Amino acid sequence: MLLSSAFGIKDKDVVSLIGGGGKTTAMFRLAEELVEENKRVVTTTTTRIFAAQIKLAPFHIFAENREQAIRDVRNALREHSHVLVIGTTTEEGKAFGVEPSLIDEIIALDEVDVVVTEADGSRMRPFKAPGEHEPVIPNSTTLLVPVVGIDAVGLALDDEHIHRAERVAQLAKVQLGATVEPEMIADVLAHAQGGLKNRPPNARVIPLINKVHNVAQFLVAREIASRLLKSDTILAIAVGSVKNAAMPVAELHQRVSAVILAAGGSTRMQGPLKQLLPWGDSTLVRHTVEVVSRSGVAQIIVVVGREAERVEKELDGTEGKIVFNPDWAQGRATSVRAGLQAVRANSAAAIFVNADQPFLTSSVIDSILLRYYQTRAPLIVPV
């Protein structure tokens, strides 16, 4: 999956990359993808950029003053689909960033489709928390991407390995010098003074877990993603390696709601309600809800119909949301519709589960979810 697809980039998006662990590489990778899609892209920074990184852009201009910068951007985009805009350079070869208000003006130009900016620095560390003056995010930002390198996991929480380690410790409520754990990373990325700091109110948020290559790293990244999805502010989590040009995002984690269909009349049984038949120490319907609750779904909806009060009573104490389908006798499609109407607005998809399949396991459900994260296919079934 390309970054542009995972991020859902559209015309006039302003993407602000913050954090550590590959922001600059991600910025230029995204720009390359957008150019391939015939977009006109401006990359820039509100902090600093190294001389070696400046060379990654096909063309760059210096924003010495605002009016000149606007003219130069317009002229450059007539010949180049990707232009890097930077401030003045230092003797060491670094270039200063531009004022965030200039970015607000650049995205308003007819010649510009997308702006991608690196909005804070990390001193080449894989993980950080922002300082008092960070991040410097343009008001026009429509997508905020907090970045973290998976190689931060297992490092010592100190300034040698982590940028602003003391601030990370404060936000994650851990001791300085502790080992960096997945929970710590998730807590900081989802914190209002961490990965969400200075976020414009309407900007969508998609963290990027970068440098993920092997099975062990994917397992850790999935744990971080699962924790991050508990924050309603976060839309999705991209997992992968931006150095992989062909597929920089291997998985895009989003919320999936489970709809358990338990409204049927058990007409073929000609008697007892199948959902309430005993299964072990439970019943079929309660067992199904418990299995689904052990999976990675973000929401559980149980659609009831015949003998709804009995089924609802049987589910006391479970986490499922009960939805009554008054048209249950007209067939399963009515229950599908009733369940979909109850799906949260921030869910990206729904998975349907029958209440009468007791051998279904949470691992099967998680396998379906993972396949969705990896492929974004419109329909996924286990076989």
Phi, psi and omega per residue, in radians:
M1 nan 2.339 3.113
L2 -1.383 2.756 3.095
L3 -1.068 -0.732 -3.105
S4 -1.065 -0.605 3.109
S5 -1.311 -0.807 -3.135
A6 -1.074 -0.683 -3.128
F7 -1.443 -0.180 -3.130
G8 1.084 0.769 -3.055
I9 -1.155 2.334 3.086
K10 -2.290 2.951 -3.114
D11 -1.005 2.437 3.126
K12 1.254 0.307 2.998
D13 -1.268 2.493 2.956
V14 -2.055 1.982 -3.076
V15 -1.761 2.176 3.091
S16 -1.985 2.078 3.126
L17 -1.707 2.238 3.137
I18 -2.299 3.028 3.094
G19 1.662 -2.546 -3.107
G20 -2.536 2.984 3.028
G21 1.591 0.556 3.016
G22 2.135 0.458 -3.107
K23 -1.093 -0.834 -3.067
T24 -1.119 -0.768 3.108
T25 -1.070 -0.728 3.121
A26 -1.113 -0.687 -3.130
M27 -1.067 -0.867 -3.107
F28 -1.264 -0.573 3.070
R29 -1.103 -0.789 3.131
L30 -1.101 -0.720 3.120
A31 -1.067 -0.741 3.129
E32 -1.074 -0.743 3.127
E33 -1.083 -0.747 -3.094
L34 -1.195 -0.620 3.072
V35 -1.099 -0.673 3.088
E36 -1.110 -0.416 3.111
E37 -1.620 0.264 3.113
N38 1.137 0.541 3.047
K39 -1.652 2.648 3.042
R40 -1.779 2.081 -2.912
V41 -2.105 2.411 2.974
V42 -1.994 2.194 2.991
T43 -1.836 2.643 -3.115
T44 -2.879 -3.082 3.094
T45 -2.568 2.623 3.031
T46 -1.819 0.090 3.110
T47 -2.060 -1.892 3.095
R48 -2.452 2.788 3.127
I49 -2.471 2.491 -3.092
F50 -1.387 2.734 3.129
A51 -1.020 -0.723 -3.131
A52 -1.106 -0.561 3.139
Q53 -1.335 -0.582 3.103
I54 -1.037 -0.616 -3.105
K55 -1.191 -0.238 3.136
L56 -1.283 -0.329 3.127
A57 -1.515 2.483 3.132
P58 -1.173 -0.413 -3.138
F59 -2.762 2.451 3.111
H60 -2.396 2.705 3.092
I61 -2.305 2.731 3.116
F62 -1.766 2.235 3.139
A63 -1.590 1.311 -3.096
E64 -1.294 -0.579 2.979
N65 -2.564 2.775 -2.952
R66 -1.101 -0.862 -3.092
E67 -1.099 -0.739 3.137
Q68 -1.150 -0.695 -3.136
A69 -1.072 -0.762 3.130
I70 -1.073 -0.781 3.119
R71 -1.089 -0.748 -3.102
D72 -1.150 -0.680 3.119
V73 -1.095 -0.815 -3.134
R74 -1.051 -0.807 -3.127
N75 -1.149 -0.741 -3.092
A76 -1.139 -0.646 -3.099
L77 -1.269 -0.169 3.035
R78 -1.260 -0.439 -3.110
E79 -2.015 -0.396 -3.081
H80 -2.207 2.362 3.127
S81 -1.399 -0.292 -3.123
H82 -2.330 2.132 -3.141
V83 -2.236 2.297 3.051
L84 -1.659 2.259 3.122
V85 -1.952 2.148 -3.099
I86 -2.347 2.907 3.071
G87 -1.530 -2.816 -3.118
T88 -1.228 2.705 -3.126
T89 -1.706 2.748 3.093
T90 -1.730 3.029 3.116
E91 -1.133 -0.455 3.138
E92 -1.402 -0.049 3.113
G93 1.676 -0.088 3.078
K94 -1.331 2.678 3.072
A95 -2.042 2.411 3.077
F96 -1.285 2.801 3.105
G97 -1.446 -3.129 -3.134
V98 -1.862 2.858 3.081
E99 -1.187 2.386 -3.133
P100 -1.032 -0.519 3.120
S101 -1.153 -0.487 3.078
L102 -1.147 -0.658 3.102
I103 -1.101 -0.673 3.088
D104 -1.035 -0.632 3.130
E105 -1.329 -0.661 -3.100
I106 -1.118 -0.749 -3.098
I107 -1.177 -0.368 3.127
A108 -1.357 -0.211 -3.129
L109 -1.229 2.461 3.111
D110 -1.087 -0.499 -3.087
E111 -1.326 -0.201 -3.022
V112 -1.903 2.226 3.091
D113 -1.637 -0.788 -3.077
V114 -2.486 2.490 2.995
V115 -2.039 2.331 3.071
V116 -2.124 2.164 -3.082
T117 -2.238 2.526 2.995
E118 -1.628 1.996 -2.918
A119 -1.807 0.065 2.936
D120 -2.871 2.969 -3.098
G121 -1.953 2.802 -3.125
S122 -2.386 0.114 3.139
R123 0.936 0.698 3.068
M124 1.176 0.286 3.108
R125 -1.563 2.672 -3.092
P126 -1.405 -0.210 -3.026
F127 -2.646 2.487 -3.131
K128 -2.738 2.930 2.906
A129 -2.156 2.540 -3.074
P130 -1.249 2.569 3.034
G131 -1.428 -3.058 -3.091
E132 -1.046 -0.654 -3.074
H133 -1.608 0.082 -3.061
E134 -2.068 2.822 -0.288
P135 -1.387 2.819 -3.134
V136 -1.726 1.587 -2.993
I137 -1.822 2.231 3.097
P138 -1.085 2.551 3.106
N139 -1.107 -0.436 -3.115
S140 -1.412 0.017 -3.119
T141 -1.022 2.244 3.087
T142 -1.896 -0.328 3.113
L143 -2.405 2.109 3.083
L144 -1.822 2.216 -3.099
V145 -2.116 1.665 2.996
P146 -1.276 2.226 -3.059
V147 -1.939 2.462 3.041
V148 -2.498 2.475 3.045
G149 -1.564 2.306 -3.117
I150 -1.120 -0.321 3.120
D151 -1.229 -0.084 3.049
A152 -1.257 -0.473 -3.108
V153 -1.143 2.253 -3.139
G154 1.663 -0.196 3.101
L155 -1.383 2.808 3.051
A156 -1.337 2.435 3.124
L157 -1.419 1.406 3.085
D158 -2.516 2.981 -3.033
D159 -1.221 -0.261 3.082
E160 -1.242 -0.580 -3.047
H161 -1.922 -0.509 -3.034
I162 -2.178 2.335 3.130
H163 -1.366 2.236 -3.074
R164 1.004 0.943 -3.091
A165 -1.031 -0.670 -3.131
E166 -1.094 -0.687 3.122
R167 -1.188 -0.673 3.060
V168 -1.029 -0.781 -3.135
A169 -1.061 -0.709 3.138
Q170 -1.122 -0.817 -3.085
L171 -1.204 -0.663 -3.112
A172 -1.519 -0.118 3.140
K173 1.009 0.886 3.079
V174 -2.258 2.988 -3.139
Q175 -1.445 2.429 3.018
L176 -1.029 2.358 -3.100
G177 1.669 -0.151 3.106
A178 -1.163 2.875 3.076
T179 -1.379 2.357 3.125
V180 -1.216 2.128 -3.122
E181 -1.995 2.797 3.114
P182 -0.965 -0.700 -3.136
E183 -1.071 -0.670 3.134
M184 -1.091 -0.779 -3.138
I185 -1.101 -0.800 -3.139
A186 -1.080 -0.734 -3.126
D187 -1.078 -0.706 -3.114
V188 -1.285 -0.750 -3.121
L189 -1.112 -0.573 -3.102
A190 -1.622 0.018 -3.067
H191 -1.408 2.478 3.137
A192 -1.074 -0.459 3.099
Q193 -1.832 0.175 3.108
G194 -1.982 -1.950 -3.107
G195 -1.166 -0.297 -3.131
L196 -1.798 0.071 -3.072
K197 -1.115 2.363 3.107
N198 1.112 0.346 3.100
R199 -1.185 2.206 3.020
P200 -1.040 2.472 -2.982
P201 -0.908 -0.645 -3.058
N202 -1.727 0.071 -3.110
A203 -1.307 2.289 3.031
R204 -1.320 2.712 -3.052
V205 -2.182 2.133 3.075
I206 -2.319 1.698 3.077
P207 -1.106 2.647 3.089
L208 -2.072 2.037 3.042
I209 -1.653 1.902 -2.948
N210 -1.811 2.925 3.082
K211 1.146 0.558 3.140
V212 -1.650 2.033 -3.026
H213 -2.153 -0.729 -3.000
N214 -1.954 3.055 -3.060
V215 -1.033 -0.787 -3.118
A216 -1.069 -0.729 3.139
Q217 -1.168 -0.649 3.101
F218 -1.129 -0.672 3.119
L219 -1.091 -0.730 3.118
V220 -1.182 -0.741 -3.141
A221 -1.083 -0.658 3.125
R222 -1.176 -0.592 3.080
E223 -1.146 -0.742 3.101
I224 -1.096 -0.795 -3.120
A225 -1.068 -0.721 -3.140
S226 -1.066 -0.708 3.121
R227 -1.212 -0.678 -3.107
L228 -1.157 -0.549 -3.124
L229 -1.208 -0.155 3.062
K230 -1.304 -0.258 3.088
S231 -1.562 2.086 -3.122
D232 -1.139 -0.350 -3.128
T233 -1.257 -0.467 -3.065
I234 -1.538 2.166 -3.075
L235 -1.395 -0.755 -3.079
A236 -2.844 2.988 3.094
I237 -2.316 2.164 3.091
A238 -1.622 2.341 -3.115
V239 -2.192 2.234 3.110
G240 2.918 -2.596 3.140
S241 -2.481 2.027 -3.060
V242 -1.233 -0.217 3.059
K243 -1.320 -0.240 3.080
N244 -1.515 1.654 -3.031
A245 -1.090 -0.612 -3.089
A246 -1.239 -0.630 -3.118
M247 -2.605 1.332 -3.112
P248 -1.174 -0.437 3.097
V249 -2.008 2.007 3.134
A250 -1.520 -0.522 -3.113
E251 -2.513 2.432 3.035
L252 -2.111 1.829 -3.072
H253 -1.469 2.202 3.083
Q254 -2.396 2.900 -3.135
R255 -1.277 2.372 3.067
V256 -2.216 2.260 3.107
S257 -1.637 2.505 3.069
A258 -1.783 2.266 3.080
V259 -1.951 1.944 3.129
I260 -1.639 2.112 -3.085
L261 -1.554 1.865 -3.081
A262 -2.364 0.639 -3.055
A263 -1.857 -0.096 -3.014
G264 -1.117 2.842 -3.095
G265 -1.698 0.008 -3.138
S266 0.947 0.740 -3.064
T267 -1.123 -0.586 -3.136
R268 -1.233 -0.387 3.117
M269 -1.417 -0.295 3.085
Q270 0.922 0.835 3.112
G271 2.960 -1.878 -3.034
P272 -1.158 2.682 3.100
L273 -1.340 2.089 -3.024
K274 -1.038 -0.661 -3.082
Q275 -1.031 -0.476 -3.063
L276 -1.757 0.127 3.078
L277 -1.136 2.551 -3.129
P278 -1.187 2.507 3.046
W279 -2.502 1.885 -3.051
G280 1.065 -2.230 3.109
D281 -1.607 0.183 -3.048
S282 -2.308 -2.699 3.022
T283 -2.206 2.906 -3.115
L284 -0.980 -0.819 -3.053
V285 -1.219 -0.725 3.135
R286 -1.182 -0.694 3.098
H287 -1.034 -0.743 -3.139
T288 -1.100 -0.774 3.127
V289 -1.071 -0.714 -3.140
E290 -1.161 -0.668 3.092
V291 -1.118 -0.808 -3.129
V292 -1.123 -0.633 -3.112
S293 -1.163 -0.356 3.106
R294 -1.519 -0.006 3.122
S295 -1.653 -3.032 -3.079
G296 -1.624 0.288 3.138
V297 -1.209 2.677 -3.080
A298 -1.635 -0.281 -3.077
Q299 -2.693 2.494 3.082
I300 -2.100 2.193 3.095
I301 -2.086 2.253 3.094
V302 -1.985 2.033 3.133
V303 -1.596 2.124 -3.116
V304 -2.022 2.782 -3.135
G305 -2.564 -1.581 3.115
R306 -1.108 2.376 -3.138
E307 0.871 0.803 -3.057
A308 -1.007 -0.686 -3.100
E309 -1.125 -0.693 3.119
R310 -1.149 -0.748 3.141
V311 -1.142 -0.739 3.140
E312 -1.102 -0.709 3.115
K313 -1.107 -0.668 3.132
E314 -1.117 -0.457 -3.095
L315 -1.659 0.168 3.079
D316 -0.940 2.318 3.095
G317 1.570 -0.129 3.076
T318 -1.605 2.943 -3.055
E319 -1.599 0.039 -3.112
G320 -1.246 2.493 3.035
K321 -1.570 2.166 -3.097
I322 -1.486 2.258 3.085
V323 -2.198 2.148 -3.136
F324 -1.541 2.289 3.085
N325 -1.862 1.790 -3.101
P326 -1.179 -0.296 -3.107
D327 -1.799 0.428 -3.030
W328 -0.977 -0.577 -3.084
A329 -1.206 -0.247 -3.109
Q330 -1.526 0.005 3.041
G331 2.110 2.939 -3.035
R332 -1.084 -0.591 -3.107
A333 -1.018 -0.565 3.126
T334 -1.183 -0.590 3.100
S335 -1.265 -0.629 3.066
V336 -1.042 -0.796 -3.141
R337 -1.125 -0.761 -3.140
A338 -1.075 -0.697 3.120
G339 -1.167 -0.757 -3.131
L340 -1.101 -0.601 3.133
Q341 -1.154 -0.347 -3.123
A342 -1.687 -0.068 -3.133
V343 -1.177 2.386 3.137
R344 -1.065 2.610 -3.131
A345 -1.109 -0.480 -3.090
N346 -1.592 0.148 3.027
S347 -1.483 2.445 -3.132
A348 -1.605 -0.346 -3.059
A349 -2.783 2.963 3.085
A350 -2.283 2.489 3.059
I351 -2.022 2.310 -3.078
F352 -1.767 2.331 -3.081
V353 -2.267 2.302 3.061
N354 -1.417 2.489 -3.120
A355 -1.344 -0.111 -3.043
D356 -2.053 0.600 3.067
Q357 -2.124 1.361 -2.972
P358 -1.180 -0.299 -3.130
F359 -1.565 0.031 3.026
L360 -1.134 2.432 3.138
T361 -2.058 2.778 3.113
S362 -1.139 -0.477 3.123
S363 -1.184 -0.574 3.067
V364 -1.149 -0.765 3.107
I365 -1.065 -0.788 -3.140
D366 -1.118 -0.569 3.092
S367 -1.155 -0.667 3.091
I368 -1.150 -0.767 3.122
L369 -1.048 -0.805 -3.121
L370 -1.073 -0.693 3.125
R371 -1.109 -0.628 3.084
Y372 -1.165 -0.774 3.112
Y373 -1.036 -0.593 -3.051
Q374 -1.468 -0.521 -3.001
T375 -2.021 -0.450 -3.037
R376 1.019 0.437 3.127
A377 -1.106 2.538 -3.109
P378 -1.259 -0.329 3.137
L379 -2.550 2.245 -3.116
I380 -2.333 2.275 3.106
V381 -2.320 2.576 3.052
P382 -1.445 2.520 3.113
V383 -2.324 nan nan
